[in-house]
């Protein structure tokens, strides 16, 4: 009975940590939607709201790390439970870094608006890449909640679509800068902003890799998709 009681307590702790990770992910997703709104509608107020929440996101990462360290110290987990906690730690790292990129987007939006040349730039053409990144993040959080490796694999495949959008947008920005030297400075802001959107997709993909690590026990980071497909089965 004692062992069973300890086991149920441990399960409750793991569930609590998972819940906090999903709460953190929910905040990151909300931040991304706000940043995209600020970009599309050139809303200085919305961009500032994103930046106000940056510290909250950082604190959530610190709190989850503390929970993980405390749980490992008390429970000394082995096998799948230890793998789960390692993957959770990597997941919160990626969520925090995605949050950093989103804050960078908000800062770039502010810079573009305050520079006064936003209307002359192809901002609307970033919408598709933004929507792809937001969709990847949403599906990644859903896959994490379900520990769904099939969905995780599909997310990893989607990352290429954002890369294609980024490359196409880069070519268009170069054309703008060549045609009108006055657009160089705001275009560079937009280029860095586009890169941050692409990196949000990268972090979503990284989290998908951790889902596979939890379920299959195979570290698929830096692995070709063919190998990941064979692991997922």
C-alpha positions as CSV (number, residue, x, y, z in Angstrom):
1,X,0.0,0.0,0.0
2,X,2.8,2.4,0.8
3,X,4.5,1.9,-2.5
4,X,1.2,2.4,-4.3
5,X,0.5,5.6,-2.3
6,X,4.0,6.9,-3.3
7,X,3.4,6.0,-6.9
8,X,0.1,7.8,-7.0
9,X,1.8,10.9,-5.4
10,X,4.5,10.8,-8.0
11,X,1.9,10.5,-10.8
12,X,0.1,13.5,-9.4
13,X,3.4,15.5,-9.4
14,X,4.1,14.6,-13.0
15,X,0.6,15.6,-14.0
16,X,1.0,18.9,-12.2
17,X,4.2,19.6,-14.1
18,X,2.5,18.7,-17.4
19,X,-0.4,21.0,-16.6
20,X,2.0,23.9,-15.9
21,X,3.9,23.3,-19.2
22,X,0.6,23.4,-21.1
23,X,-0.3,26.7,-19.3
24,X,3.1,28.1,-20.4
25,X,2.4,26.9,-23.9
26,X,-1.0,28.5,-23.8
27,X,0.6,31.8,-22.9
28,X,3.2,31.5,-25.7
29,X,0.4,30.8,-28.2
30,X,-1.6,33.8,-27.0
31,X,1.5,36.0,-27.2
32,X,2.1,34.8,-30.8
33,X,-1.5,35.6,-31.9
34,X,-1.1,39.1,-30.3
35,X,2.2,39.7,-32.1
36,X,0.7,38.6,-35.4
37,X,-2.3,41.0,-34.8
38,X,0.1,43.8,-34.0
39,X,2.0,43.1,-37.2
40,X,-1.0,42.8,-39.5
41,X,-2.9,45.8,-38.0
42,X,0.2,47.8,-37.1
43,X,-1.0,48.1,-33.6
44,X,1.5,49.7,-31.2
45,X,-0.7,49.0,-28.2
46,X,-0.9,45.3,-28.9
47,X,2.9,45.1,-29.5
48,X,3.4,46.7,-26.1
49,X,1.0,44.2,-24.4
50,X,3.2,41.3,-25.8
51,X,6.3,42.9,-24.2
52,X,4.5,43.3,-20.9
53,X,3.9,39.6,-20.6
54,X,7.6,38.6,-21.4
55,X,8.6,38.5,-17.7
56,X,5.6,36.4,-16.8
57,X,6.7,33.8,-19.4
58,X,10.3,33.8,-18.0
59,X,9.0,33.2,-14.5
60,X,6.9,30.3,-15.6
61,X,10.0,28.6,-17.0
62,X,11.8,29.2,-13.7
63,X,8.9,27.7,-11.7
64,X,8.7,24.6,-13.9
65,X,12.4,24.0,-13.6
66,X,12.1,24.2,-9.9
67,X,9.3,21.6,-9.9
68,X,11.4,19.3,-12.1
69,X,14.5,19.6,-9.9
70,X,12.5,19.1,-6.7
71,X,10.7,16.0,-8.1
72,X,14.0,14.4,-9.3
73,X,15.5,15.1,-5.9
74,X,12.6,13.5,-4.0
75,X,11.6,10.7,-6.2
76,X,14.9,9.7,-8.0
77,X,12.9,8.6,-11.1
78,X,14.2,6.0,-13.5
79,X,13.6,4.9,-17.1
80,X,10.5,6.5,-18.7
81,X,9.8,8.9,-15.8
82,X,13.3,10.4,-15.9
83,X,13.0,10.6,-19.7
84,X,9.7,12.4,-19.3
85,X,11.2,15.0,-16.9
86,X,14.2,15.5,-19.2
87,X,11.9,16.1,-22.2
88,X,9.7,18.5,-20.1
89,X,12.8,20.5,-19.3
90,X,13.8,20.7,-23.0
91,X,10.2,21.6,-23.9
92,X,10.0,24.6,-21.4
93,X,13.4,25.8,-22.8
94,X,11.9,25.8,-26.3
95,X,8.7,27.5,-25.2
96,X,10.8,30.2,-23.4
97,X,12.9,30.7,-26.5
98,X,9.8,30.9,-28.7
99,X,8.6,33.5,-26.3
100,X,11.8,35.4,-26.8
101,X,11.3,35.4,-30.6
102,X,7.7,36.6,-30.2
103,X,8.9,39.5,-28.0
104,X,11.5,40.2,-30.7
105,X,8.6,40.3,-33.2
106,X,6.8,42.8,-31.0
107,X,9.9,45.0,-30.8
108,X,10.4,44.9,-34.5
109,X,6.7,45.9,-35.1
110,X,7.2,48.8,-32.8
111,X,10.3,49.9,-34.6
112,X,8.5,49.6,-38.0
113,X,5.5,51.6,-36.8
114,X,7.6,54.3,-35.2
115,X,9.8,54.5,-38.3
116,X,6.7,55.6,-40.3
117,X,7.4,53.6,-43.5
118,X,5.3,50.5,-42.6
119,X,2.7,51.1,-45.3
120,X,5.3,50.8,-48.1
121,X,6.5,47.4,-47.0
122,X,5.0,43.9,-47.9
123,X,3.9,43.2,-44.4
124,X,0.7,41.4,-45.4
125,X,2.8,38.8,-47.2
126,X,4.1,37.6,-43.8
127,X,0.6,36.5,-42.8
128,X,0.9,33.0,-44.3
129,X,4.2,32.3,-42.5
130,X,2.7,33.7,-39.3
131,X,-0.3,31.5,-39.6
132,X,1.8,28.4,-40.3
133,X,3.9,29.1,-37.2
134,X,0.8,29.7,-35.0
135,X,-0.8,26.5,-36.4
136,X,2.4,24.5,-35.7
137,X,2.6,25.7,-32.1
138,X,-1.1,25.0,-31.5
139,X,-0.8,21.4,-32.9
140,X,2.4,20.9,-30.9
141,X,0.7,21.7,-27.6
142,X,-2.2,19.4,-28.6
143,X,0.2,16.6,-29.4
144,X,2.1,17.1,-26.1
145,X,-1.2,16.9,-24.2
146,X,-2.0,13.6,-25.9
147,X,1.6,12.4,-26.3
148,X,0.6,11.8,-29.9
149,X,3.7,10.8,-31.9
150,X,1.9,10.6,-35.2
151,X,0.9,14.3,-34.8
152,X,4.4,15.1,-33.7
153,X,5.8,13.6,-36.9
154,X,3.3,15.6,-39.0
155,X,4.4,18.8,-37.2
156,X,8.1,18.1,-38.0
157,X,7.2,17.8,-41.7
158,X,5.3,21.1,-41.6
159,X,8.5,23.0,-40.6
160,X,9.7,22.9,-44.3
161,X,6.7,25.0,-45.4
162,X,7.7,27.9,-43.1
163,X,11.2,27.7,-44.4
164,X,9.9,28.0,-48.0
165,X,7.8,31.0,-47.1
166,X,10.8,32.7,-45.4
167,X,13.0,32.2,-48.4
168,X,10.4,33.6,-50.7
169,X,9.8,36.6,-48.5
170,X,13.6,37.2,-48.3
171,X,13.8,37.4,-52.1
172,X,10.9,40.0,-52.2
173,X,12.5,42.1,-49.5
174,X,15.8,42.2,-51.5
175,X,13.8,43.5,-54.5
176,X,12.2,46.2,-52.4
177,X,15.6,47.4,-51.0
178,X,17.2,47.4,-54.5
179,X,14.4,49.4,-56.0
180,X,14.2,52.1,-53.1
181,X,17.2,52.6,-50.8
182,X,14.9,54.4,-48.4
183,X,13.3,51.1,-47.5
184,X,16.5,49.4,-46.5
185,X,16.3,50.1,-42.7
186,X,12.6,49.1,-42.2
187,X,13.1,46.2,-44.6
188,X,15.9,44.9,-42.4
189,X,13.5,45.1,-39.4
190,X,11.0,43.1,-41.4
191,X,13.7,40.6,-42.3
192,X,14.6,40.0,-38.6
193,X,10.9,39.8,-37.8
194,X,10.4,37.1,-40.5
195,X,13.3,35.2,-39.2
196,X,11.8,35.2,-35.7
197,X,8.5,33.8,-37.1
198,X,10.6,31.0,-38.8
199,X,12.3,30.3,-35.5
200,X,9.0,29.9,-33.6
201,X,8.3,27.1,-36.1
202,X,11.7,25.6,-35.3
203,X,10.9,25.6,-31.6
204,X,7.5,23.9,-32.2
205,X,9.4,21.3,-34.2
206,X,11.9,20.8,-31.4
207,X,9.0,20.2,-28.9
208,X,7.5,17.6,-31.3
209,X,10.9,15.8,-31.2
210,X,10.6,15.7,-27.4
211,X,7.1,14.1,-27.6
212,X,8.7,11.2,-29.7
213,X,11.5,11.0,-27.1
214,X,9.0,10.6,-24.2
215,X,6.9,7.9,-26.0
216,X,9.5,6.0,-28.0
217,X,12.6,6.5,-25.9
218,X,14.5,7.6,-29.1
219,X,16.3,10.9,-29.3
220,X,15.4,12.1,-32.9
221,X,17.1,15.5,-32.7
222,X,19.1,16.2,-35.8
223,X,17.8,13.1,-37.4
224,X,16.5,12.9,-41.0
225,X,12.8,12.6,-41.4
226,X,13.1,9.0,-42.8
227,X,14.6,7.9,-39.5
228,X,12.0,9.7,-37.5
229,X,9.3,8.0,-39.5
230,X,10.8,4.6,-38.8
231,X,10.9,5.4,-35.1
232,X,7.3,6.5,-34.9
233,X,6.3,3.4,-37.0
